[in-house]
Amino acid sequence: MFCLSSLKKAAGAAVLASVLSTFSMQAQAKDSFKLAWTIYAGWMPYDYANVSKIMDKWADKYGISIEIVQVNDYAESINQYTAGDFDACVMANMDALDIPAVGGVDSTAIIIGDYSDGNDAILSKSVKSVAELKGSNVNLVELSVSHYLLARALEKNGLKESDIQVTNTSDSDMVSAYTTEDVNTVVTWNPIVAEIQTQYPETYKLFDSGDIAGEILDLTVAKTDVINENPAFAKAVTGAWYEIMGIMNSKGKKSDEALTIMAKAAGTDLENYKAQLKTTHMYYNAKDAVDFCRSGKLLETMKNIAVFSYEHGLLGDSATSADAVGIQTPAGVFGDKNNIKLRFTDKYMQMAVDGKL
């Protein structure tokens, strides 16, 4: 869903210097933390956690404070996380690998919140199938999850990326670009997908993330050293998250009130936000998230993403193979076991299952 290429350049020497300068502080026990989030269907619960004071309640339980910060630009939020400005940040699984992990920041996904089940899509006003894209131009945020979605769609339809032309287009310009005669096909994510479909009901959806269910994951990622030294932070965030999942999934008045608050923060209404949630496979039940975290499917997905990332130069100039960066899941490790920089843990989600938070 999001931009990587320009951010990776910014996450060079300057970011590394910042990371090194803050490493000693982050590795120490502390009592105040910052979590960054950006607007997306699956991450709106963090706005509600802030407004409802649910996060404050859980932070108080553990004698800490947690500041929930909305960052308007998704790529910038990960950039700031990588630079050391935040202890945790929401991000997609591909971005967790290609930015902080590649940048040398050891990070752990403490919550698998959802997977995109139609929120990311290929839309066209000129063709009706992926096969018809051969020889055409496609606008997307280059080197992003949208790019990965396109690559998987082409692969499933017997095409290669060399069969099409890609034009890098920022998410903020996607809708306006689609209004022009020169742009016929775009790859983007909600709420942009919904906006385009509303403005142009004749638009064809060629492929969406539901066709690769479970591959585009939305995570809450924290610095590994921070949660190792301060497990109370991970416990409080996880406790607040699953309390809100329970409210959202209750299907009653309280649920609608919470969803209305989230919808307003996302710049939409309750009906539209519910529509977005229908294409977002939320792990409302912590056990479902734990089961997925432990599955071989997660490990296989991360392997596929690592291969895509390597082939597109996202693992860094020094990477000689897709396994340059180690990725650890409960089912095993893909990549360099001596250079593990991205970890998936079921520890805190399992504590939610067991009622031990």
N, C-alpha and C positions, 0 to 999 in steps of 0.2 A: 503493500500500500504506500510506500514512502521513499523519500529521496536518500541516496547514499553517496553518490559520486563526489559531489562538492564537499559534503561533510567529511569524507575520508581525507581529503586534502587538508582540511582545517584541523583534523585530529592528528597532525604530524608532530613535529618537534615541539611546538608550543604546548600542545595538549600533554605530550609525554612529560615535559618539564613540570607542568602543573600537577600531573598525577604523582610524580615522584616527590614533589614538595609537600603534598598533602597525605602521602601514604602513611607516615608515622602517626599523624593525627587520627586517621581513619582506623588504624589498627588498635587504637586504645579504647577502653571502655568509656562510654559517654552517656548522656541522658537526653540529648535533643537530636532530632533527625529530620531530614527533608526528603520528601518523595515527590517526583515530578510526574505529571500526567498531561495528556493532550486529548482533544475532543475526538472521540470515536465511539461507536455504539457500545462496544465491550468495555470501555474504560470510563463511561459516565458514572458508574458506582462510586468513583473516587470524588466526584463533585458532591454526590449525596453524602458520602462519608464526612465531608467537610461541613456541609450545610446542616446536616442533622446532628452533628457533634458525636456521631457514633465513633469516629476515629479518636476523638478526645477521650471518650469513655474508656476505650480499650488502652489508650496510652496511659491514662491515669491508673488503670489497673496494674500496670507494670512500672509505675513511678517514672515515666518518661514523657517527653513531649514530641509530637510528630507534626510537622508542618506540611500540609498538602498544597503543592504549588502547581497551578495551571500554566503551562508554557504554550503559547499560541502556535509555535512552529514545531512540528514533531521532530524533524531532523535536528533542530537546535536543542531540543530537550535531551536527546541522546548525546549530542556533542557536549552539553554542560555536564551530564552525568559522567561521561568519559573523562572530562577534565577535573572531576572531583567536586563539583558544585552540589551534587545530590548523592544521597546514600542509596536511593532506589529510584527506579524509573520504569514506566510502562513502555513496552516495545514488542515488535514482532520477533519471532524466533530467528528469522534470517538476519535482521538488523542486530540482534544480540551477538550473533557470531561475527558479522562483518565490520562492526564498529568497535565496541568496547573490547571484545575478545581479541580481535586482530590488533587492536591498539595496546594490548598487553594488560588490560584491566581484567582481573579475575572476577567473574560475576556468576551469580547463582539465581536461577529462576525459582522463586519460592512459591509462586502461584501460577498455575496454568489456568487462565481465566476462561478462555473460549477458543474455538477455532472458527475461522471465517467459513460460513456455509452458504455463500452466495453474496456476501458483502463486497467482494472483489469481482470485477466482471470485465469482459471484453464487449464493448458496445459499438454498433455500426449503423450508419444510415444508408449504406450502399450495398452491403453483402449480407447474406443470411446464414453463412456457415464459415467455420474456421478455414476449411479447405479453399474457400474462395478468396482468402487473404493473400494467396501467392502473388507476388509481384506488386503488392500494394504497400502503402505507408501506414504506420500505426503510431499514434501519439501516446506517450506514457512518461511517467517519471522513470528515467533510465536508471538501471542498476538498483531497482527497488523490488519489493514483493510483486508489484504489477508486472515487472519485467520477468520475474520468475513464473508468474501465472501464464504469461504469454508463451514462454518457452515450453512449459508443460502442455499447454493447449496445442501448440504446433507439433510437439512430439507425439501426442495422442492422435493427431490427424495426419501423420506421415510427412510433415513438413519440418524444415530447419529454419533457424533464425536468418540464415543467408537467403532464404526465399522471400523475405520481406525487408522493408526499410523501417527503421525506428527513428522517430523524432522526439528528442527529450523535451518534455513540457511539464512545467511545475503544476502541482495540484491546484494552486490558487488560480491558474490560468486555464484549467482544463475545460470548464464550462464555456467560457468565452471562445476558446479555440474551436470547440465543437460547433459553434454557431457560424463559423466561416465556411466558405465553399471548399477551401483547400483541405480541410480536415474531415475525414469520413469515418475513421475508426479510432477509438481510444480505449485504453485500459486504465481503470481507476477503481476507487473504492467508495463506499458509503460514508457520508451522505451525498457525495458527488454523483454516484450512480443514480440515486433516487431523484436528484435534481435534474439530471439530464433526461431521465425517463419521463419526468413530469412535464418538462418543457418541450420534449420531442417524443410524444407517445408512439410515433411510427418507428422509433429506434428498435433495432434487432439486438437481442442479447445472444452472443455467439457461444459464450463459455463463461462459467463462473467458478468460484472457489468451491462450490458444492461438488464440482466434478473432480476435485482432488481433496475431498473432505479429510480434515485432520492434518493437512500440511502447512497451512498458514495459521500459526498459533499466536495468540495475544497473551503476553506474559507480564508479570510483575517481577522485575529483575533487581537484585540488590548486590552491593559489593560483598564479595565472599568474606573478606577479612572483617567487615563491619558486622555481619550477622554472626560470625564465629565468636567475636568478642562481645557482641550485644544481642544474644538470641531473643531478648525481650522485644526488640524492635520487630523482628520477623514474626513473633507470636502475636503482637498487637495488630500489625497490618493484616495478618491472616485471619485473626479473630474478627476484626471489623469487616473484612471482605465477606466472610461467610455469614455473618449476621445480615448483611445487606442482600446477599444471595437468597437467604431465606425470606426476606421481605419481598423481593422482586418475584419470587416464585410462589408466593402465597395466593395470588390471583384474586385478591379482595380489594377493599377500599384502601387499606394501607399501602398495598402494592401500587395501585393506580396513583396515589398521592406521591409516592417515591418516584415512580416513572415519569410523572408530570414534571417534577423538579428536574430530573435528568434531561428530559426532552427540552425544557426551556433553556437549560444551560448549553444544550447542543444546537440551539437556534431553530428548534422545530416544535411540533405539537405532539401530544400523546399518541395519536393515531399513527403518525409517521414514525415515531420512535419505536412503537410496537412492531411496525412493519420491518424496521431495521433489525430488531431483535429476532424476528423470524428467520433472518438469513445469517444470524450469529448463533452458533451452537454454544450457548453458555453452559459451563459446568456448574450449575446451581448446587449440585450435590458434590461435596468434597470427595466422596468415595469414587465418583466417576473420574474426577481429575487425577486421583491417586492411581487408579487402574490404568489410565492412559499413560501417565508418567512412567509406570513400571513396564509398559508394553514394548515389544520389539518395534512396533509401528513408529514410536517416537524416535528411536535410534535410527531406523531406516530413513525417516523423513529428514533428520539432521544430516545424514550421509548425503542424501540427494541435494540438499541445500549447499553443503560444503563443496560438492562437485560443481554445481552451478556457479558458486562464488569463485572457485578457483579458475574456471574457464573464462570468467569475466573479469579476472584480475582483482577481485575484491579481497583476496587473502593476503595482499601485500606483495611488493616486488621480490621479496626474498623467498616466497613460497614456491616450492618445486613440485608440490603435489596437493591434492585436495585434503590430505590428512596433516597439513602443516600445523593446524591448531587442534588441540585435544578437546573433545566434547564428551562430557561424562553424563550418563543417565543411569538410573537404577538397573537397567537391562545390560549395561556395558559401556565401553568407551569406543568412540570412533576417533581416529586421528592419533596424534602424538601423545602418548601417555606421560611423557616428560614435559609437556607444554599444555596442560589442561587449563583453559581459560574460560570455558563456558560449562556450567554445571546445572543439572536439573535435579532438584531434591523433592522427595515426597514427604520429608520429615514434618513440616509444619502443616501441610494439608492433612496428613494422617492424624496429627494431633487434633485437628478440627473434627475429623471422623470420630475419634475416640472421646471427644468432649474434654480434652485435657489442656485447652488453651486458657 
